[in-house]
Amino acid sequence: MHTFSYVKAGSIKEAGDLLAANSDAKLLAGGMTLIPTLKARLAQPSHLIDIGGLPELSGIDAKDGKLTIGAATRHVEVSRSAVVKKAIPALAYLASQIGDPQVRNRGTIGGSLANNDPAADYPSAALSLNATIVTNKREIAADDYFQGLFSTALDAGEMIVKIVFPVPAKAAYEKFPHPASGYAMAGAFVSQSGKDVRVAITGAGPGVFRWKDAEAALGKKLAAASVEGLSVDAADLNEDMHGTKEYRANLAKVMTKRAVAKLAAPAAAAKSKGK
Ligand SMILES: Cc1cc2nc3c(=O)[nH]c(=O)nc-3n(C[C@H](O)[C@H](O)[C@H](O)COP(=O)(O)OP(=O)(O)OC[C@H]3O[C@@H](n4cnc5c(N)ncnc54)[C@H](O)[C@@H]3O)c2cc1C
């Protein structure tokens, strides 16, 4: 058994100081990824610094066209929040589709974005909505934050404090979940702000990415037919026992079309999905 010290941080500053003083320390939020990693001996931290219950890291607030969510806010809170449902309903929907009730009751938005699993849902929302990741040291634009497989712009010892989402005019998320885990085989988050349309694809590749050809086409006409003649380049996509690169490329396109259809006519899309 690997031994470590467990510390429940009382403030952001205390957690930051503990990280700075212990280079092998790890933050513990919902533990949904970190605890299995410890059980598999894939990480052997000297300290676990529990930030899960820190009031400074939780809370949801919308004002001046921005939705701010504390890093330790759990998926279930995002999915049920009246503030999120009013500001960015697609984000509440996305949170409601993560894993299962146990995962949603423990997992946090900050843990998900710090982990940057290639099949996680939140990275697509953060990238499509051009969110700002606010840490205990600086602010990082989503375009600079995601750096591929389980990799982010976070420095060692840096902690996500909150995520600020600009409220778009419209947004929608669709994913094809892996039947066992719920993780995205492919998911597409599409948002429109002014004339800009941003399409972020998760699950299909080694990290979340923007599908810029689709963005350009949808910027001219926001309709599912606009992406009909396009295809996601399969060359760099994931291939495993669950699906080939080509299968994932097609899924990414189908999820994009579904998200656009939902975004263009939310009521009609919801009705047809229920059939
Ligand atoms: C069975 C199962 C199914 C799942 N299905 C899905 C799914 O469908 N979609 C999906 O998106 N996710 C899914 N997840 C992942 C889950 O949603 C969690 O969000 C994710 O595991 C990380 O969040 P956490 O709060 O549990 O982080 P933890 O496990 O506590 O931490 C994960 C990592 O992030 C670091 N960290 C945590 N908080 C911060 C912070 N504030 N700043 C910096 N670093 C931090 C930790 O040190 C650790 O390295 C699933 C997980 C499981 C176990």
The ligand as an SDF file (V2000), in Angstrom:
LIG
                    3D

 53 58  0  0  0  0  0  0  0  0999 V2000
  -17.6490    5.3490  -14.5400 C   0  0  0  0  0  0  0  0  0  0  0  0
  -17.3110    6.7600  -14.9680 C   0  0  0  0  0  0  0  0  0  0  0  0
  -17.9860    7.2990  -16.0520 C   0  0  0  0  0  0  0  0  0  0  0  0
  -17.6890    8.5940  -16.4690 C   0  0  0  0  0  0  0  0  0  0  0  0
  -18.3470    9.0960  -17.5370 N   0  0  0  0  0  0  0  0  0  0  0  0
  -18.0500   10.3340  -17.9610 C   0  0  0  0  0  0  0  0  0  0  0  0
  -18.7260   10.9060  -19.0630 C   0  0  0  0  0  0  0  0  0  0  0  0
  -19.6330   10.3280  -19.6750 O   0  0  0  0  0  0  0  0  0  0  0  0
  -18.3710   12.1480  -19.4510 N   0  0  0  0  0  0  0  0  0  0  0  0
  -17.4030   12.8720  -18.7940 C   0  0  0  0  0  0  0  0  0  0  0  0
  -17.1270   14.0030  -19.1940 O   0  0  0  0  0  0  0  0  0  0  0  0
  -16.7680   12.3740  -17.7360 N   0  0  0  0  0  0  0  0  0  0  0  0
  -17.0660   11.1310  -17.2960 C   0  0  0  0  0  0  0  0  0  0  0  0
  -16.4240   10.6440  -16.1990 N   0  0  0  0  0  0  0  0  0  0  0  0
  -15.4140   11.5120  -15.4950 C   0  0  0  0  0  0  0  0  0  0  0  0
  -16.0770   12.3350  -14.3890 C   0  0  0  0  0  0  0  0  0  0  0  0
  -17.0250   13.1300  -15.0100 O   0  0  0  0  0  0  0  0  0  0  0  0
  -15.1850   13.3290  -13.5590 C   0  0  0  0  0  0  0  0  0  0  0  0
  -15.4620   14.6310  -13.9570 O   0  0  0  0  0  0  0  0  0  0  0  0
  -13.7890   13.2380  -13.7650 C   0  0  0  0  0  0  0  0  0  0  0  0
  -13.4790   11.9400  -13.2990 O   0  0  0  0  0  0  0  0  0  0  0  0
  -12.9040   14.2650  -12.9830 C   0  0  0  0  0  0  0  0  0  0  0  0
  -13.5860   15.0160  -12.0180 O   0  0  0  0  0  0  0  0  0  0  0  0
  -13.3490   14.8240  -10.4560 P   0  0  0  0  0  0  0  0  0  0  0  0
  -13.9540   15.9880   -9.7870 O   0  0  0  0  0  0  0  0  0  0  0  0
  -13.8240   13.4770  -10.0350 O   0  0  0  0  0  0  0  0  0  0  0  0
  -11.7620   14.9450  -10.3380 O   0  0  0  0  0  0  0  0  0  0  0  0
  -10.6920   14.0930   -9.4950 P   0  0  0  0  0  0  0  0  0  0  0  0
  -10.7880   12.6530   -9.8390 O   0  0  0  0  0  0  0  0  0  0  0  0
  -10.7600   14.4550   -8.0510 O   0  0  0  0  0  0  0  0  0  0  0  0
   -9.3560   14.7230  -10.1130 O   0  0  0  0  0  0  0  0  0  0  0  0
   -8.9730   14.4600  -11.4590 C   0  0  0  0  0  0  0  0  0  0  0  0
   -7.6480   15.1660  -11.7370 C   0  0  0  0  0  0  0  0  0  0  0  0
   -7.8580   16.5800  -11.8030 O   0  0  0  0  0  0  0  0  0  0  0  0
   -7.0720   17.2460  -10.8180 C   0  0  0  0  0  0  0  0  0  0  0  0
   -7.9160   18.3330  -10.2990 N   0  0  0  0  0  0  0  0  0  0  0  0
   -9.1330   18.2100   -9.7180 C   0  0  0  0  0  0  0  0  0  0  0  0
   -9.6420   19.4490   -9.4640 N   0  0  0  0  0  0  0  0  0  0  0  0
   -8.7140   20.3380   -9.8960 C   0  0  0  0  0  0  0  0  0  0  0  0
   -8.6660   21.7620   -9.9230 C   0  0  0  0  0  0  0  0  0  0  0  0
   -9.6730   22.5310   -9.4410 N   0  0  0  0  0  0  0  0  0  0  0  0
   -7.5630   22.3600  -10.4430 N   0  0  0  0  0  0  0  0  0  0  0  0
   -6.5500   21.6150  -10.9380 C   0  0  0  0  0  0  0  0  0  0  0  0
   -6.5310   20.2630  -10.9390 N   0  0  0  0  0  0  0  0  0  0  0  0
   -7.6090   19.6340  -10.4240 C   0  0  0  0  0  0  0  0  0  0  0  0
   -6.7180   16.1780   -9.7830 C   0  0  0  0  0  0  0  0  0  0  0  0
   -5.5100   16.4720   -9.0990 O   0  0  0  0  0  0  0  0  0  0  0  0
   -6.5930   14.9440  -10.6630 C   0  0  0  0  0  0  0  0  0  0  0  0
   -5.3260   14.9150  -11.2800 O   0  0  0  0  0  0  0  0  0  0  0  0
  -16.6980    9.3540  -15.7650 C   0  0  0  0  0  0  0  0  0  0  0  0
  -16.0360    8.8050  -14.6560 C   0  0  0  0  0  0  0  0  0  0  0  0
  -16.3320    7.5090  -14.2670 C   0  0  0  0  0  0  0  0  0  0  0  0
  -15.6170    6.9580  -13.0700 C   0  0  0  0  0  0  0  0  0  0  0  0
  1  2  1  0
  2  3  1  0
  2 52  2  0
  3  4  2  0
  4  5  1  0
  4 50  1  0
  5  6  2  0
  6  7  1  0
  6 13  1  0
  7  8  2  0
  7  9  1  0
  9 10  1  0
 10 11  2  0
 10 12  1  0
 12 13  2  0
 13 14  1  0
 14 15  1  0
 14 50  1  0
 15 16  1  0
 16 17  1  0
 16 18  1  0
 18 19  1  0
 18 20  1  0
 20 21  1  0
 20 22  1  0
 22 23  1  0
 23 24  1  0
 24 25  2  0
 24 26  1  0
 24 27  1  0
 27 28  1  0
 28 29  2  0
 28 30  1  0
 28 31  1  0
 31 32  1  0
 32 33  1  0
 33 34  1  0
 33 48  1  0
 34 35  1  0
 35 36  1  0
 35 46  1  0
 36 37  1  0
 36 45  1  0
 37 38  2  0
 38 39  1  0
 39 40  1  0
 39 45  2  0
 40 41  1  0
 40 42  2  0
 42 43  1  0
 43 44  2  0
 44 45  1  0
 46 47  1  0
 46 48  1  0
 48 49  1  0
 50 51  2  0
 51 52  1  0
 52 53  1  0
M  END
$$$$
